[in-house]
């Protein structure tokens, strides 16, 4: 049978709309900073995409600064600032914040100047209080209703490949008038905040993906995904004694299940399921290849064995019921084999 992709939180497959926009943009020869007709055509593609991303993210009137991804957006937003973050922040954010604000057992964060809207490993969704400086909306954007203009933060991070756009392009969204210290200087592109000739092809794909993602959200596609996720969890908890699903006491993204089967290493599970034709992960893709316990689960109060025994299953708009039940069949069978060997 064909492989089953269940790692959408790491990256979502490229949408047809994004592919078409990128192919079309490849035929635009001009440099966006050139004043001739070819340059103006390239600049028009960027501004069209900027408007598409702003509308999709509810950021009309804000500044959308294109970057190479959410990691660069985080560096641009946070460099030189002494701000506190939570113990469950993504590595791209954690390296720029101070403090180690704790979370409760459900993964909910106490109010902090830097907060993620949704956790990539558990899917836990936060309530953002007033006064948040920087919001990491990378996982939430496109999966749940969210608008920059009503979440109340001054800056937000988003990424194209989490919504079916190309890899290597993202954005920092800022309230108009917010200052950041440019990390890349030179030609003054992106309103002087991020120098360098713009990635026109990637930006065009980002805009098209953002527009398509909002259509999916409005059409209830992610409600169907939630139903599939819930069916998977019901099947697994009904047949796998002792299975723990992290974050179920809090609101979660509709597509994310963090499965903890104590004593069965997450990396081993990932490899076994990969060989069986299923793509899942043992946590954030940015930590791939590192065999270690999840610091997110440790912060939530899980012990070291549990934190090292988790996998993340993240569904997407194209996931089918047949695929998740095939995954459940194979995962349960592998779990039985592991338990028999350990007995």
C-alpha positions as CSV (number, residue, x, y, z in Angstrom):
1,X,0.0,0.0,0.0
2,X,1.0,3.6,-0.5
3,X,2.7,5.5,2.4
4,X,0.6,7.4,4.8
5,X,1.7,10.9,5.9
6,X,0.8,11.8,9.5
7,X,3.4,14.5,10.2
8,X,1.6,17.7,9.1
9,X,2.8,19.7,12.1
10,X,6.4,19.2,10.8
11,X,5.4,20.3,7.3
12,X,2.2,20.1,5.2
13,X,2.4,18.8,1.6
14,X,2.5,21.6,-0.9
15,X,-0.9,22.8,-2.0
16,X,-1.8,22.8,-5.6
17,X,-2.6,26.5,-5.4
18,X,0.8,27.3,-4.0
19,X,2.5,25.1,-6.7
20,X,0.6,26.9,-9.5
21,X,1.5,30.4,-8.1
22,X,5.2,29.4,-7.8
23,X,5.4,28.1,-11.3
24,X,3.8,31.3,-12.6
25,X,6.2,33.4,-10.6
26,X,9.2,31.7,-12.1
27,X,8.4,33.3,-15.4
28,X,8.7,36.8,-13.9
29,X,12.3,37.8,-14.6
30,X,12.6,41.2,-12.9
31,X,14.2,42.1,-9.6
32,X,11.5,43.5,-7.3
33,X,13.8,46.5,-6.5
34,X,14.2,47.5,-10.2
35,X,12.0,50.3,-11.4
36,X,11.4,49.0,-15.0
37,X,8.4,47.0,-16.0
38,X,9.9,43.6,-15.3
39,X,10.9,44.8,-11.8
40,X,7.5,46.2,-11.1
41,X,5.9,42.9,-12.2
42,X,8.0,41.1,-9.6
43,X,7.2,43.7,-7.0
44,X,3.5,43.3,-7.8
45,X,3.6,39.6,-7.0
46,X,5.2,40.3,-3.6
47,X,2.6,42.9,-2.7
48,X,-0.3,40.6,-3.9
49,X,1.1,37.9,-1.6
50,X,1.5,40.3,1.3
51,X,-2.1,41.3,1.0
52,X,-3.2,37.6,0.8
53,X,-1.2,36.7,3.9
54,X,-2.5,39.8,5.8
55,X,-6.2,39.0,4.9
56,X,-5.8,35.3,5.8
57,X,-4.2,36.1,9.2
58,X,-6.6,38.9,10.0
59,X,-3.8,41.4,9.9
60,X,-5.2,44.2,7.8
61,X,-3.4,47.4,8.7
62,X,-0.4,45.6,10.1
63,X,3.1,45.2,8.6
64,X,3.9,41.8,7.1
65,X,7.6,41.3,6.8
66,X,8.7,38.3,4.7
67,X,11.5,36.2,6.2
68,X,13.1,32.8,5.4
69,X,10.7,31.2,7.9
70,X,9.4,31.5,11.5
71,X,12.8,30.8,12.9
72,X,14.2,34.0,11.3
73,X,11.0,35.8,12.2
74,X,11.6,34.9,15.8
75,X,15.2,36.2,15.7
76,X,14.0,39.4,14.1
77,X,11.3,39.9,16.7
78,X,13.3,38.9,19.8
79,X,16.9,39.9,19.2
80,X,18.1,42.3,21.8
81,X,14.9,42.1,23.9
82,X,14.9,40.8,27.5
83,X,11.6,38.9,27.4
84,X,10.4,35.9,29.4
85,X,8.9,32.8,27.8
86,X,7.6,29.4,28.8
87,X,9.3,26.1,29.2
88,X,7.2,24.7,26.3
89,X,8.3,27.2,23.7
90,X,9.6,26.0,20.4
91,X,13.4,25.8,20.1
92,X,13.3,28.7,17.6
93,X,11.9,30.9,20.3
94,X,13.4,29.4,23.4
95,X,16.9,30.5,22.4
96,X,15.9,34.1,22.5
97,X,13.9,34.3,25.8
98,X,14.9,34.4,29.4
99,X,13.2,32.6,32.3
100,X,11.5,29.3,32.3
101,X,7.8,30.1,33.1
102,X,6.1,26.8,34.0
103,X,2.9,25.2,32.6
104,X,0.3,23.1,34.3
105,X,-0.4,19.4,33.7
106,X,-2.6,20.3,30.8
107,X,0.2,22.3,29.1
108,X,-1.4,25.7,29.8
109,X,1.0,28.6,30.1
110,X,0.9,31.3,32.8
111,X,0.8,34.7,31.2
112,X,4.2,35.7,29.7
113,X,5.5,38.4,27.3
114,X,6.3,35.7,24.7
115,X,3.7,32.9,24.2
116,X,3.0,30.3,21.6
117,X,-0.6,30.1,20.5
118,X,-0.5,26.3,19.9
119,X,2.1,23.8,20.9
120,X,3.6,21.7,18.0
121,X,4.0,18.5,20.1
122,X,0.8,18.3,22.0
123,X,-1.5,20.7,20.1
124,X,-2.4,22.5,23.3
125,X,-4.0,25.9,22.5
126,X,-3.4,28.8,24.8
127,X,-5.6,31.7,25.8
128,X,-3.5,34.8,25.1
129,X,-3.8,37.5,27.8
130,X,-3.4,41.2,27.2
131,X,0.1,42.4,27.1
132,X,1.7,39.6,25.1
133,X,4.6,41.1,23.1
134,X,5.3,38.2,20.7
135,X,2.9,35.4,19.7
136,X,4.2,32.3,18.0
137,X,1.2,31.5,15.7
138,X,3.1,29.1,13.5
139,X,1.1,26.0,14.3
140,X,-2.3,27.7,14.9
141,X,-2.4,29.7,11.7
142,X,-4.6,27.9,9.2
143,X,-5.9,25.2,11.6
144,X,-8.0,27.2,14.0
145,X,-9.7,30.6,13.6
146,X,-7.2,33.3,14.5
147,X,-6.8,36.9,13.6
148,X,-3.8,39.0,14.5
149,X,-5.9,42.1,15.0
150,X,-7.9,40.4,17.8
151,X,-5.3,38.2,19.6
152,X,-3.7,41.4,21.0
153,X,0.0,40.8,20.6
154,X,2.4,43.3,19.1
155,X,4.3,40.8,16.9
156,X,3.4,37.3,15.5
157,X,5.4,34.6,13.8
158,X,4.0,32.5,10.9
159,X,5.4,30.1,8.4
160,X,4.3,29.0,4.9
161,X,5.1,25.3,5.0
162,X,2.9,24.7,8.0
163,X,-0.1,25.7,5.8
164,X,0.8,24.0,2.6
165,X,3.1,26.6,1.2
166,X,6.8,26.2,0.3
167,X,9.5,25.7,2.8
168,X,12.0,28.5,3.4
169,X,9.5,31.4,3.6
170,X,7.7,32.9,6.6
171,X,6.7,36.2,8.0
172,X,6.9,38.5,11.0
173,X,3.7,40.4,11.5
174,X,3.8,43.6,13.4
175,X,1.4,46.2,14.7
176,X,2.0,49.3,12.6
177,X,4.7,51.4,14.1
178,X,6.4,48.6,16.0
179,X,10.2,48.8,15.7
180,X,12.6,45.8,15.3
181,X,16.3,45.8,14.9
182,X,17.1,44.5,11.4
183,X,19.3,41.4,11.5
184,X,20.1,41.5,7.8
185,X,21.1,44.9,6.5
186,X,21.9,46.1,3.0
187,X,19.4,47.1,0.4
188,X,16.6,48.1,2.7
189,X,14.1,45.6,1.4
190,X,11.0,44.7,3.5
191,X,10.5,48.3,4.9
192,X,14.2,48.3,6.0
193,X,13.6,45.3,8.4
194,X,15.0,42.5,6.3
195,X,17.5,43.2,3.6
196,X,18.2,41.0,0.6
197,X,16.5,40.3,-2.7
198,X,13.1,38.9,-2.0
199,X,12.3,35.2,-2.6
200,X,9.6,36.1,-5.1
201,X,8.7,32.5,-6.0
202,X,8.4,31.5,-2.3
203,X,6.4,34.6,-1.4
204,X,4.0,33.9,-4.2
205,X,3.5,30.4,-3.0
206,X,3.0,31.6,0.6
207,X,0.2,34.0,-0.5
208,X,-1.6,31.4,-2.5
209,X,-1.3,28.9,0.3
210,X,-2.6,31.4,2.9
211,X,-5.7,32.1,0.7
212,X,-6.4,28.4,0.2
213,X,-5.9,27.6,3.9
214,X,-8.6,30.2,4.9
215,X,-11.0,28.6,2.4
216,X,-10.4,25.2,4.0
217,X,-11.0,26.7,7.5
218,X,-14.2,28.5,6.4
219,X,-15.4,25.3,4.7
220,X,-15.1,23.2,7.9
221,X,-12.3,21.0,6.6
222,X,-10.6,21.0,10.0
223,X,-13.8,20.0,11.8
224,X,-13.6,16.8,9.7
225,X,-10.0,16.4,10.7
226,X,-10.9,16.7,14.3
227,X,-13.5,14.0,14.0
228,X,-10.8,11.7,12.5
229,X,-8.3,12.6,15.3
230,X,-11.0,11.8,17.9
231,X,-11.8,8.5,16.3
232,X,-8.2,7.5,16.2
233,X,-7.7,8.4,19.9
234,X,-10.9,6.5,20.9
235,X,-9.7,3.4,19.1
236,X,-6.2,3.5,20.6
237,X,-7.3,4.3,24.2
238,X,-9.9,1.6,24.0
239,X,-7.4,-1.1,23.0
240,X,-4.0,0.1,24.4
241,X,-4.1,-0.3,28.2
242,X,-2.0,2.5,29.9
243,X,-1.8,4.7,26.9
244,X,-1.7,8.4,27.8
245,X,-2.6,11.2,25.4
246,X,-1.0,14.5,26.4
247,X,-2.9,17.7,26.6
248,X,-6.5,16.3,26.5
249,X,-7.5,18.4,29.5
250,X,-7.0,21.6,27.4
251,X,-8.2,22.8,24.0
252,X,-6.1,21.4,21.3
253,X,-5.4,21.8,17.6
254,X,-7.9,19.6,15.7
255,X,-5.2,17.4,14.1
256,X,-2.7,16.6,16.8
257,X,-2.3,13.6,19.1
258,X,0.7,13.1,21.4
259,X,0.7,9.4,22.3
260,X,2.7,8.3,25.4
261,X,3.3,4.6,25.7
262,X,5.7,4.4,28.7
263,X,8.8,2.3,28.1
264,X,8.5,2.2,24.3
265,X,10.9,4.8,23.1
266,X,9.5,7.4,20.8
267,X,12.4,7.1,18.4
268,X,11.9,3.4,18.1
269,X,8.2,3.9,17.4
270,X,9.0,6.4,14.7
271,X,11.4,4.0,13.0
272,X,9.0,1.0,13.3
273,X,6.1,2.9,11.9
274,X,8.3,4.4,9.1
275,X,9.2,0.9,8.0
276,X,5.5,0.0,8.1
277,X,4.8,2.9,5.7
278,X,3.6,5.6,8.2
279,X,5.3,9.0,8.7
280,X,5.0,10.2,12.3
281,X,7.5,12.0,14.6
282,X,8.9,12.0,18.1
283,X,8.4,15.7,18.6
284,X,9.4,18.9,16.9
285,X,11.0,18.3,13.5
286,X,13.6,20.9,14.4
287,X,14.9,18.4,17.0
288,X,14.9,15.4,14.6
289,X,17.8,13.0,14.9
290,X,18.3,13.9,18.6
291,X,17.3,11.0,20.8
292,X,16.1,12.8,23.9
293,X,13.1,13.2,26.1
294,X,10.6,15.9,25.3
295,X,11.2,19.0,27.4
296,X,7.6,20.0,26.7
297,X,6.3,16.8,28.3
298,X,8.7,17.2,31.2
299,X,7.4,20.7,31.8
300,X,3.9,19.3,31.9
301,X,4.9,17.0,34.7
302,X,5.5,13.7,32.9
303,X,8.4,11.7,34.1
304,X,11.6,11.0,32.1
305,X,10.4,7.6,30.9
306,X,7.1,9.0,29.7
307,X,8.8,12.0,28.1
308,X,11.0,9.7,26.1
309,X,8.2,7.4,25.0
310,X,6.0,9.8,23.1
311,X,5.1,10.2,19.4
312,X,3.2,12.9,17.6
313,X,0.6,12.0,15.1
314,X,-0.6,15.1,13.1
315,X,-3.3,14.7,10.5
316,X,-4.0,17.0,7.5
317,X,-6.9,17.9,5.2
318,X,-6.3,15.0,2.9
319,X,-6.1,12.3,5.7
320,X,-8.7,9.6,5.4
321,X,-10.4,7.4,7.9
322,X,-8.9,4.3,6.2
323,X,-5.5,5.7,6.7
324,X,-5.9,6.4,10.4
325,X,-7.4,3.0,11.0
326,X,-4.6,1.3,9.1
327,X,-2.2,3.3,11.3
328,X,-4.0,2.2,14.4
329,X,-3.9,-1.5,13.4
330,X,-0.1,-1.4,12.8
331,X,0.7,0.7,15.9
332,X,-1.3,-1.5,18.2
333,X,0.3,-4.6,16.7
334,X,3.8,-3.1,17.2
335,X,2.9,-2.1,20.7
336,X,1.8,-5.7,21.5
337,X,5.1,-7.0,20.2
338,X,7.1,-4.5,22.3
339,X,5.1,-5.4,25.4
340,X,5.6,-9.1,24.8
341,X,9.4,-8.7,24.4
342,X,9.6,-6.6,27.6
343,X,7.6,-9.1,29.7
